[in-house]
Amino acid sequence: MGPMTEQLIDVLDQLATVLESDGATHWSQWMRKARAHLMNSDYYGIEYLLSAYGGMGSLNDLVLGQSCIDGIFSWKPGHIELNEKFNALRSEAAALARAIKHAQG
């Protein structure tokens, strides 16, 4: 396993934790599944991860820190920092996955 893959695995761990902290279980499970493939040296983890990006309802569309109580929308405390961290990790994961894919030819 190369250093970029090790870095990506770490980023996926962090990303899953951030997603879980906001109740985004679908996407946290997606990151953990991609991570599991990579941990087993299965290149499919790269393709699987990249399939989360792009299109309607994709990881790119996700905004964390929202709540709706009794039909009233509100932002959770710390939503700005949460989304900044999420966006940075989401971008880093995509960049690493694309770099690994490119290196594989």
Secondary structure per residue as TSV (DSSP state, phi and psi in degrees):
chain	resnum	aa	ss	phi	psi
A	1	M	-	360.0	130.1
A	2	G	-	-83.1	169.9
A	3	P	H	-64.2	-34.0
A	4	M	H	-68.1	-37.6
A	5	T	H	-67.0	-41.3
A	6	E	H	-61.4	-41.2
A	7	Q	H	-64.7	-42.1
A	8	L	H	-62.9	-41.2
A	9	I	H	-59.6	-42.2
A	10	D	H	-63.4	-44.2
A	11	V	H	-63.9	-40.2
A	12	L	H	-64.3	-37.0
A	13	D	H	-59.1	-49.2
A	14	Q	H	-63.6	-42.4
A	15	L	H	-63.0	-44.5
A	16	A	H	-61.3	-40.1
A	17	T	H	-64.4	-44.0
A	18	V	H	-63.0	-43.9
A	19	L	H	-63.5	-43.7
A	20	E	H	-63.0	-35.3
A	21	S	H	-62.9	-21.1
A	22	D	T	-109.4	7.2
A	23	G	T	81.0	14.8
A	24	A	-	-86.6	67.9
A	25	T	H	-66.2	-35.3
A	26	H	H	-56.5	-49.8
A	27	W	H	-75.0	-32.1
A	28	S	H	-66.4	-39.5
A	29	Q	H	-64.9	-36.1
A	30	W	H	-60.7	-45.9
A	31	M	H	-65.2	-39.3
A	32	R	H	-68.7	-34.4
A	33	K	H	-68.5	-44.1
A	34	A	H	-60.2	-43.2
A	35	R	H	-61.1	-44.0
A	36	A	H	-60.3	-42.2
A	37	H	H	-60.8	-46.0
A	38	L	H	-64.7	-38.1
A	39	M	H	-62.0	-28.9
A	40	N	T	-92.0	15.2
A	41	S	T	56.8	34.1
A	42	D	-	-100.3	112.1
A	43	Y	T	-60.2	-22.1
A	44	Y	H	-54.8	-26.7
A	45	G	H	-57.2	-35.0
A	46	I	H	-67.3	-49.7
A	47	E	H	-62.8	-42.1
A	48	Y	H	-62.5	-46.7
A	49	L	H	-60.1	-49.0
A	50	L	H	-64.4	-24.6
A	51	S	T	-70.2	-12.5
A	52	A	T	-77.0	-16.5
A	53	Y	S	-98.8	137.0
A	54	G	S	92.8	146.1
A	55	G	S	88.8	164.3
A	56	M	T	-65.6	137.7
A	57	G	T	76.2	14.3
A	58	S	S	-82.8	175.8
A	59	L	G	-57.8	-29.7
A	60	N	G	-63.9	-26.3
A	61	D	G	-86.4	-11.2
A	62	L	-	-73.3	132.6
A	63	V	-	-124.6	126.2
A	64	L	-	-93.7	165.5
A	65	G	S	84.6	19.1
A	66	Q	E	-102.1	149.2
A	67	S	E	-144.9	158.6
A	68	C	E	-137.3	112.6
A	69	I	E	-118.6	122.4
A	70	D	T	53.9	38.8
A	71	G	T	77.9	6.8
A	72	I	E	-108.8	120.5
A	73	F	E	-75.6	141.0
A	74	S	E	-154.2	163.3
A	75	W	E	-96.4	139.3
A	76	K	-	-74.3	151.7
A	77	P	T	-58.7	137.0
A	78	G	T	80.9	13.0
A	79	H	H	-63.5	-31.8
A	80	I	H	-66.8	-49.8
A	81	E	H	-64.1	-39.3
A	82	L	H	-59.7	-46.2
A	83	N	H	-70.9	-33.2
A	84	E	H	-63.3	-44.4
A	85	K	H	-64.7	-45.9
A	86	F	H	-59.2	-47.0
A	87	N	H	-62.3	-40.5
A	88	A	H	-64.5	-45.6
A	89	L	H	-66.8	-41.9
A	90	R	H	-60.7	-43.8
A	91	S	H	-67.6	-41.6
A	92	E	H	-64.3	-41.6
A	93	A	H	-61.9	-44.7
A	94	A	H	-64.0	-44.0
A	95	A	H	-63.0	-43.8
A	96	L	H	-65.3	-43.7
A	97	A	H	-62.3	-41.5
A	98	R	H	-66.7	-38.6
A	99	A	H	-65.0	-40.4
A	100	I	H	-66.2	-43.9
A	101	K	H	-60.8	-42.9
A	102	H	H	-62.6	-41.8
A	103	A	H	-67.3	-27.1
A	104	Q	H	-75.7	-16.9
A	105	G	-	83.5	360.0
